Amino acid sequence: MRTFLLALALVGLQAAAQAEMRHFRFVGTVAQSLPMAPAGAKVSGRFSYNTATAPSLSVGEPSGDGYGLATYAVPRRMTMSVNGHRLAASAMQVEVTNNTGGNVEDAVSVYGTPMTLDGTLFPEGLFGLFLASGPGQTQVLRSTRLPWRLNVAPFDGMNYGVVQVNGSADGTWLVFAIDSIVTADDRDED
């Protein structure tokens, strides 16, 4: 019994060691002139999540060579700055897709919603990032767990960020290319 309890404690310690609060900073460049900023303007932001967060939805295989999708509701703040504008969201949605088998193979999307822009609440608004690997690039992610790091380079497909005030035809106020995402200190501020 003592050996069993020791083994159980070691498994618990290993799981705790693998769970960690991860903080990220991202930088991007506005791709086309839209209401919020001219083309070429710089974008910066940050977000965090705990890698132990359980998915709110999981479909397919969570790891391995098969298709898998996991969606995470993350009760953490996300912020972004561009062209003198400040965006914030008190909660995030993160989606991790592994081995889709099409134009996009592995993907991570991180969106803050509802969105506050310069102090004005947009209840249907969101801002965020989408990273995707192209056809045949199935080794960027190995599972649908929340990634420990987000290196932009292996995601060689559609990598972009967006700000939408609503879902209407004229609701997209910003589109930007993601230049980098790095791990950050939890004391960093935008």
C-alpha positions as CSV (number, residue, x, y, z in Angstrom):
1,M,0.0,0.0,0.0
2,R,2.8,2.3,0.8
3,T,4.5,1.8,-2.6
4,F,1.1,2.5,-4.3
5,L,0.7,5.8,-2.4
6,L,4.3,6.8,-3.2
7,A,3.7,6.0,-6.9
8,L,0.4,8.0,-6.9
9,A,2.2,10.9,-5.3
10,L,4.9,10.8,-7.9
11,V,2.3,10.8,-10.7
12,G,0.6,13.8,-9.1
13,L,3.9,15.7,-8.9
14,Q,4.7,14.9,-12.5
15,A,1.3,16.2,-13.6
16,A,1.8,19.4,-11.5
17,A,5.3,19.9,-12.9
18,Q,3.9,19.7,-16.4
19,A,1.1,22.2,-15.6
20,E,2.2,25.8,-15.7
21,M,1.0,29.3,-16.2
22,R,2.3,30.5,-19.5
23,H,2.5,34.2,-20.5
24,F,2.9,35.3,-24.1
25,R,3.7,38.6,-25.9
26,F,3.0,39.0,-29.5
27,V,4.0,41.5,-32.1
28,G,2.5,42.0,-35.6
29,T,2.3,44.4,-38.6
30,V,-0.9,45.7,-40.0
31,A,-1.5,44.1,-43.4
32,Q,-3.9,46.6,-45.0
33,S,-5.3,50.0,-44.0
34,L,-8.6,49.6,-42.1
35,P,-10.4,51.9,-39.7
36,M,-8.1,51.3,-36.8
37,A,-4.6,51.7,-38.4
38,P,-2.7,52.2,-41.6
39,A,-0.8,49.4,-43.3
40,G,2.6,48.9,-41.7
41,A,1.5,50.0,-38.2
42,K,2.9,47.9,-35.4
43,V,0.6,45.7,-33.1
44,S,1.6,44.4,-29.7
45,G,-0.3,42.4,-27.1
46,R,-0.2,39.7,-24.4
47,F,-2.2,36.8,-23.1
48,S,-1.8,34.0,-20.6
49,Y,-3.2,30.5,-19.9
50,N,-2.6,27.6,-17.5
51,T,-1.4,24.6,-19.5
52,A,-3.5,22.4,-17.0
53,T,-6.8,24.0,-18.2
54,A,-9.2,21.3,-19.2
55,P,-10.9,21.6,-22.6
56,S,-14.6,22.6,-22.6
57,L,-15.0,20.6,-25.8
58,S,-12.8,17.8,-27.2
59,V,-13.4,16.0,-30.5
60,G,-11.3,13.2,-32.1
61,E,-8.0,12.1,-30.8
62,P,-6.4,14.3,-28.2
63,S,-2.9,13.2,-29.3
64,G,-1.3,11.0,-31.9
65,D,-1.6,10.9,-35.7
66,G,-5.4,11.2,-35.9
67,Y,-7.5,14.3,-36.1
68,G,-8.2,16.2,-32.9
69,L,-9.8,19.4,-31.8
70,A,-10.0,21.0,-28.3
71,T,-11.6,24.3,-27.2
72,Y,-10.7,26.0,-24.0
73,A,-12.5,28.7,-22.1
74,V,-9.8,30.7,-20.4
75,P,-10.8,33.1,-17.7
76,R,-7.7,35.3,-18.3
77,R,-7.3,38.8,-19.6
78,M,-6.0,39.5,-23.1
79,T,-4.7,42.9,-24.2
80,M,-3.5,44.5,-27.4
81,S,-2.3,48.0,-28.6
82,V,-2.2,49.4,-32.1
83,N,-2.0,53.0,-33.4
84,G,-2.8,54.5,-30.1
85,H,-5.8,52.2,-29.5
86,R,-6.0,49.8,-26.5
87,L,-8.0,46.6,-26.6
88,A,-8.8,44.3,-23.7
89,A,-10.9,41.3,-23.0
90,S,-11.5,39.7,-19.6
91,A,-11.8,36.2,-21.0
92,M,-10.3,34.2,-23.9
93,Q,-11.3,31.3,-26.1
94,V,-8.4,29.1,-27.3
95,E,-8.8,26.4,-29.9
96,V,-6.2,23.8,-30.7
97,T,-6.5,21.6,-33.8
98,N,-4.2,18.7,-34.6
99,N,-3.9,16.9,-38.0
100,T,-6.8,18.4,-39.8
101,G,-5.8,16.8,-43.1
102,G,-6.5,19.7,-45.5
103,N,-5.3,23.2,-46.3
104,V,-4.7,23.6,-42.6
105,E,-3.1,20.8,-40.7
106,D,-2.2,22.1,-37.1
107,A,-3.7,25.3,-35.8
108,V,-4.0,27.4,-32.7
109,S,-6.4,30.3,-32.3
110,V,-6.6,32.7,-29.3
111,Y,-9.4,35.2,-29.1
112,G,-10.4,37.7,-26.4
113,T,-14.2,38.4,-26.2
114,P,-16.2,40.4,-25.4
115,M,-13.9,43.2,-26.4
116,T,-13.3,46.7,-25.0
117,L,-11.8,49.2,-27.4
118,D,-10.5,52.4,-25.9
119,G,-13.0,52.0,-23.0
120,T,-16.0,51.2,-25.1
121,L,-17.5,47.7,-24.8
122,F,-18.3,45.8,-28.0
123,P,-20.4,42.8,-26.6
124,E,-20.1,41.0,-30.0
125,G,-16.5,42.1,-30.6
126,L,-13.4,40.0,-30.5
127,F,-9.7,40.3,-31.2
128,G,-7.1,37.6,-31.5
129,L,-4.6,35.5,-33.4
130,F,-4.7,32.5,-35.7
131,L,-1.7,30.3,-36.4
132,A,-1.9,27.5,-38.9
133,S,0.5,25.0,-40.6
134,G,0.0,24.3,-44.3
135,P,-0.7,21.0,-46.1
136,G,1.4,18.1,-45.0
137,Q,2.9,20.0,-42.0
138,T,1.4,17.7,-39.3
139,Q,4.3,17.8,-36.8
140,V,3.9,21.4,-35.5
141,L,1.6,20.2,-32.8
142,R,1.6,16.7,-31.2
143,S,-1.7,17.0,-29.4
144,T,-4.7,19.2,-28.7
145,R,-3.3,20.4,-25.3
146,L,-2.5,24.0,-24.8
147,P,1.0,24.6,-26.2
148,W,3.9,25.5,-23.9
149,R,5.3,27.8,-26.5
150,L,4.1,29.4,-29.8
151,N,6.9,29.7,-32.3
152,V,5.4,31.4,-35.4
153,A,7.9,30.0,-37.9
154,P,6.7,26.3,-38.0
155,F,3.1,27.6,-38.6
156,D,3.7,28.2,-42.3
157,G,0.1,28.6,-43.4
158,M,-2.3,31.4,-42.6
159,N,-0.9,33.4,-39.7
160,Y,-2.8,36.5,-38.9
161,G,-4.6,38.6,-36.3
162,V,-7.9,40.3,-36.4
163,V,-10.1,42.9,-34.7
164,Q,-13.8,42.6,-35.3
165,V,-16.4,44.8,-33.6
166,N,-19.2,42.4,-34.8
167,G,-20.0,39.8,-37.4
168,S,-21.3,42.2,-40.1
169,A,-19.7,42.8,-43.5
170,D,-18.0,46.0,-42.2
171,G,-17.3,44.7,-38.7
172,T,-13.6,43.9,-39.4
173,W,-11.5,46.9,-38.2
174,L,-8.0,45.4,-38.3
175,V,-6.1,42.6,-39.9
176,F,-2.4,42.0,-39.2
177,A,0.4,39.6,-39.8
178,I,1.9,37.9,-36.7
179,D,5.6,38.6,-36.6
180,S,6.5,36.9,-33.4
181,I,5.1,35.3,-30.2
182,V,7.5,34.9,-27.2
183,T,7.1,33.8,-23.7
184,A,7.0,36.7,-21.2
185,D,7.4,37.5,-17.6
186,D,4.0,37.7,-15.8
187,R,4.9,41.3,-14.7
188,D,5.3,42.6,-18.3
189,E,2.7,45.1,-19.4
190,D,1.8,46.5,-22.8
